[in-house]
Structures are given as C-alpha cells and as structure tokens.
C-alpha cells in the first residue's frame, strides 16, 4: 500500500487540512478503481466500510490479486468532518458557502467536445487514453480558489481516469440503494444483486453535477456527440452507494458491505479469483425521474405508516402530519406504486418538507432530480 497526502489550503489562519488516499496494486498498470467514503461527512457508514476494505485490499495486494490499481479514500471530506454546531455534526453542506459537498463538480463535456474535435479515431483504447488525458489537463486548469473547491478538484482528479468509481454515502433513514447513469444499468445490476439493494435509480443528468456523474457522463455524452465513426466505450462505471441509514454503523453491515464491494470488483475483473456467483437482485432498475418525494402540507409531528423497504401502492397512506397546537391532521398518500426506500429521521418538520421517497417505475419528473 502506498499512501499519498493531498494538502488543502487553509481557509483561515492557523488551520491545516489534507486528504489521504491509499493506493493498492500498481499505478498505471491497467485497470483502476476509485472508492471514496463519506463525501457527506456526517454519513459515517462508508468510513467504517472503508476500514474493512483497507484490510481486505492489503491481503489481496500481498497475494498479487489486484489487477491494476485500487485507490481508497477512507475520509473523502476532512472539511465537513470538522463542522459541528452545538455538538451536532453538519457534514453535508459547506458552512462557508452553503453548497452541498456532492454538487458543483466540473462538467467537462463542453470543453472536451472542443478540445477533442478531430483527434479521436476508430480505436477505442486510443480514444480512452486521449479522453482521460484531456480530462486531467482540464481539471489541472480549474482555478479552484476556496478550500472546498480545491477539495472537489482533488477528488475529481483522483477519480477521473478510473474504470470504476464507488462513492459511499447513506441516507437519513433508508434501506440500501444505488444511483448510477442510465447507460450504466447493465454493469451495475451485479452490484445491486451482491449488495441486495432495494432500489437502483437511473438518470442521464440528475442535476447539480454530483460527483459520480461528473466522472461517468463524459463517456455517453461524448459518444453521442462524435457519432459512430468514433469508438468511445462507457469507460467509467460510476455508482453512488447509499449504505442504509446514518445510524446503521455496525461491524456486521460494514463487513458485509465491504465483502460485497470486493466481490463486485472481482466480478468486474479488477481482482483475481474464482468466478463470482451474483445473487438474484431484489429490485429492477427504475428511473430517478420516477421517484415520488413525499411532501407534507403543514408543519407538525410525523407518524409514519410505512417503513423503509416497504412496497406501497398508489393511494396508500404514507405518513400523518399533526399540528400540535390546533390538533389538525393531514394524511399524505402515495401518488405512485413502488418501493419506499428512504425517509427522514426527524419527527417534527416544517411545512413543505420532503419526508420520504418512493421509487416508481414510470418517469414523470424533470428538471433537477436531486433537489429533493
């Protein structure tokens, strides 16, 4: 294992931050996997999974089983990890700007279209190298000024030339679920089965330029732009892995999830070993645009009728919201049929809050799908 330290500029006097990346296998020798934990720094399950991944990868490295390089960031966001208010961690948004740590990564596609015009061929391997080189050059030119932008630039640079990108998150209260690009669904079905995900949510452009999409969208968008005369494969399978709830931090889940991720890398040919038997998936892939956010029409106390993982039918009650002053109550029902895969952990909310999410099979939303 080789350890690299990536310094982050201080946003104020007397501060010092750095990222640490762990590199297993052999750099520039073939395939590359990138795994980061807890970009939203108050989502802790990924950091515990990373500890088990570290041990398994050390063992695999000693036996020469790693094909190419596997890069692991056990703490992807030291800035957010240091953010506390009145004893409570707040690692989802940057205190300085209010921007989500998993938004506003660079969409390199417009610049790549111009930079690569007339420079690609019918040789897929050559084109992959050219695109990745161009991506690294463009990211090097990113004039990141704030500490948070330097963090994002560093993370995107570490991941942009990877064949597989795994971004480990969790939800507030949830069952395990996955997000990926629509064209990548066939490559991700195996991970859905191995991790026994309850939802696999697909989008070509979810909105807001999240981390995983900044790495993967390059390939299908450039392929469409340059047409069939240019050979451009889907050279990056990027997946956001939502590891259940924020409180699901235990050794059993972490060992189970780390083993499933290792099995996936073996299945994808990044780790040598016996063929992997992929379990039957619990769900079919569904569009992110088919997710119904359950929104409450008043402030009040929440009493849920449905749990994460429940299958719900159109018209079924999901949650009661009760005004503790007037005693008035509304029951919010599902407008679609599907799987309730996440809900809020809070039991008193303000009017208009999204309190649960149901994965449906029919796309009906548009715009910024990640705004919920």
Residue pairs with C-beta under 8 A, 6 or more apart in sequence:
1 22
1 23
1 24
1 57
1 58
1 61
2 22
2 23
2 27
3 20
3 21
3 22
3 23
4 20
4 21
4 23
5 18
5 19
5 20
6 18
6 19
6 20
6 21
6 154
6 158
7 16
7 17
7 18
8 17
8 18
8 19
8 78
8 79
8 147
8 150
8 151
8 154
9 147
9 150
10 16
10 17
10 147
11 96
11 146
11 147
17 78
17 79
17 82
17 147
18 78
19 73
19 75
19 76
19 78
19 151
19 154
19 155
20 73
20 74
20 75
21 71
21 72
21 73
21 158
22 54
22 57
22 71
22 72
22 73
22 74
23 69
23 70
23 71
23 72
24 57
24 58
24 60
24 61
24 66
24 69
24 70
24 71
24 72
25 61
25 66
25 67
25 68
25 69
25 70
26 66
26 68
26 69
27 69
28 69
29 68
29 69
30 67
30 68
30 69
31 67
31 68
31 69
31 163
31 164
31 269
31 270
32 68
32 69
32 70
32 71
32 161
32 162
32 163
32 164
33 68
33 69
33 70
33 71
33 162
33 163
33 164
33 165
33 166
33 265
33 270
34 71
34 158
34 159
34 162
34 164
34 165
34 166
35 50
35 53
35 70
35 71
35 72
35 73
35 165
35 166
35 168
35 261
36 46
36 72
36 73
36 76
36 155
36 159
36 166
36 167
36 168
36 211
37 46
37 47
37 49
37 50
37 72
37 73
37 74
37 75
37 76
37 168
38 44
38 46
38 47
38 75
38 76
38 77
38 81
38 91
38 168
38 169
39 76
39 77
39 80
39 101
39 102
39 155
39 167
39 169
39 211
40 77
40 80
40 91
40 92
40 101
40 102
40 169
41 75
41 76
41 77
41 78
41 79
41 80
41 81
41 83
41 89
41 91
41 92
41 101
42 80
42 89
42 90
42 91
42 92
42 246
43 91
43 92
43 169
43 170
43 243
43 246
44 170
44 246
44 249
45 168
45 170
45 243
45 244
45 246
45 248
45 249
45 253
45 254
45 257
46 168
46 169
46 170
46 241
46 243
47 74
47 75
48 249
48 250
48 251
48 254
49 168
49 243
49 254
49 257
49 258
49 261
50 72
50 73
50 74
50 75
50 168
51 74
51 254
52 254
52 255
52 257
52 258
52 259
53 72
53 258
53 261
53 262
54 72
54 74
56 258
56 259
56 262
57 66
57 70
57 72
57 262
60 66
60 262
60 271
64 272
65 271
65 272
65 273
66 270
66 271
66 272
67 269
67 270
67 271
67 272
68 270
70 265
70 270
71 158
71 159
71 162
73 155
73 158
75 81
76 155
77 91
77 101
77 151
79 94
79 101
79 147
79 148
79 151
80 90
80 91
80 92
80 94
80 101
81 89
81 91
83 89
83 90
83 91
83 95
84 90
91 101
92 100
92 101
92 102
93 99
93 100
93 101
94 100
94 101
94 148
96 146
96 147
96 148
97 146
97 148
99 148
100 208
101 148
101 151
101 152
102 167
102 169
102 210
102 211
103 208
103 209
103 210
103 370
104 152
104 208
104 209
105 152
105 155
105 156
105 209
105 210
105 211
105 213
105 214
106 138
106 139
106 142
106 152
106 153
106 156
106 209
106 214
107 209
107 214
107 217
108 135
108 138
108 139
108 160
108 214
108 218
109 217
109 218
109 221
109 222
109 225
111 138
112 131
112 134
112 135
112 138
112 218
112 222
113 222
113 225
115 134
115 137
115 138
116 130
116 131
116 134
116 222
116 226
119 130
120 126
120 127
120 130
120 131
120 226
120 230
120 231
120 232
121 127
121 230
121 231
122 229
122 230
122 231
123 231
124 231
124 232
124 233
127 230
127 231
127 232
128 232
128 233
128 235
131 218
131 219
131 222
131 232
131 235
132 160
132 161
132 235
135 160
135 161
135 218
136 157
136 160
136 161
139 153
139 156
139 157
139 160
140 157
142 149
142 153
144 150
144 152
144 153
152 211
155 211
156 211
156 214
156 215
159 165
159 211
159 215
159 238
160 215
162 215
162 236
163 235
163 236
163 237
163 268
163 270
164 236
164 237
164 238
164 239
164 265
164 268
164 270
165 212
165 215
165 216
165 236
165 237
165 238
165 239
166 239
166 241
166 261
167 211
167 212
167 238
167 239
167 240
167 241
168 241
168 243
169 240
169 241
169 242
169 243
170 242
170 243
170 244
170 245
170 246
170 248
171 177
171 242
171 244
171 245
171 246
171 341
171 342
172 245
172 246
172 342
172 343
172 344
172 345
172 346
173 245
173 246
173 308
173 342
173 343
173 344
173 345
174 242
174 244
174 245
174 308
174 341
174 342
174 343
175 198
175 199
175 244
175 308
175 309
175 341
175 342
176 195
176 196
176 197
176 198
176 241
176 242
176 243
176 244
176 257
177 197
177 198
177 199
177 200
177 201
177 242
177 341
177 342
177 359
178 188
178 191
178 192
178 195
178 197
178 199
178 200
178 201
178 239
178 240
178 241
178 242
179 201
179 202
179 203
179 206
179 212
179 239
179 240
179 242
179 288
180 188
180 200
180 201
180 202
180 212
180 216
180 237
180 238
180 239
180 240
181 202
181 203
181 204
181 212
181 213
181 216
181 217
181 220
181 238
182 202
182 203
182 204
182 287
183 204
183 219
183 220
183 234
184 216
184 234
184 237
184 238
184 239
185 200
185 202
185 285
187 234
187 237
187 268
188 200
188 237
188 239
188 285
189 200
189 281
189 285
190 264
190 267
190 268
190 276
190 278
191 197
191 239
191 241
191 260
191 261
191 264
192 200
192 281
192 282
192 283
192 285
193 278
193 279
193 280
193 281
193 282
194 260
194 263
194 264
194 267
194 276
194 278
194 279
195 241
195 257
195 260
195 261
195 264
196 279
196 281
196 282
197 281
197 282
197 283
198 282
198 283
198 308
198 309
198 339
198 341
199 283
199 286
199 339
199 341
199 359
200 281
200 283
200 284
200 285
200 286
201 285
201 286
201 287
201 288
201 291
201 359
202 285
202 286
202 287
202 288
203 213
203 287
203 288
203 289
203 369
204 217
204 220
205 213
205 217
206 213
206 288
206 368
206 369
206 370
207 367
207 368
207 369
207 370
207 371
208 368
208 370
208 371
210 240
210 370
211 240
212 238
212 239
212 240
213 238
215 236
215 238
216 234
216 236
216 237
216 238
218 236
219 232
219 233
219 234
219 235
219 236
220 234
222 232
223 230
223 232
223 233
223 234
226 232
237 268
241 257
241 261
242 342
243 253
243 257
244 253
245 308
245 345
246 345
247 345
262 271
263 276
264 276
265 271
266 272
266 273
266 276
267 276
267 278
283 339
283 359
284 361
286 338
286 359
286 360
286 361
287 361
287 362
287 363
288 369
288 370
289 363
289 364
289 365
289 366
289 369
290 336
290 338
290 359
290 360
290 361
290 362
290 363
290 364
290 365
291 357
291 358
291 359
291 360
291 365
291 369
291 372
292 334
292 335
292 336
292 338
292 357
292 358
292 360
293 354
293 356
293 357
293 372
294 318
294 319
294 332
294 334
294 343
294 354
294 355
294 356
294 357
294 358
295 332
295 352
295 353
295 354
295 355
296 302
296 319
296 321
296 330
296 332
296 349
296 351
296 352
296 353
296 355
297 321
297 330
297 332
297 351
297 352
298 321
298 323
298 328
298 330
298 351
299 321
299 323
299 348
299 349
299 350
299 351
300 321
300 322
300 323
300 324
300 329
300 330
300 348
300 349
301 321
301 322
301 324
301 347
301 348
302 319
302 320
302 321
302 344
302 346
302 347
302 348
302 349
302 355
303 319
303 320
303 321
303 322
303 347
304 318
304 319
304 343
304 356
305 316
305 317
305 318
305 319
305 320
306 312
306 316
306 317
306 318
306 319
306 340
306 343
306 356
307 340
308 340
308 341
308 342
308 343
309 339
309 340
309 341
310 339
310 340
311 337
311 338
311 339
311 340
312 318
312 334
312 337
312 338
312 339
312 340
312 358
313 334
313 337
314 334
314 335
314 336
314 337
315 333
315 334
316 333
316 334
317 331
317 332
317 333
318 332
318 333
318 334
318 340
318 356
318 358
319 331
319 332
319 343
319 355
319 356
320 329
320 330
320 331
320 332
321 329
321 330
321 331
321 332
321 349
322 328
322 329
323 329
324 348
332 355
334 358
336 358
336 360
336 362
336 364
337 360
337 361
338 358
338 359
338 360
338 361
339 358
339 359
340 356
340 357
340 358
341 357
341 358
341 359
342 356
342 357
343 355
343 356
343 357
344 353
344 354
344 355
344 356
349 355
354 372
357 372
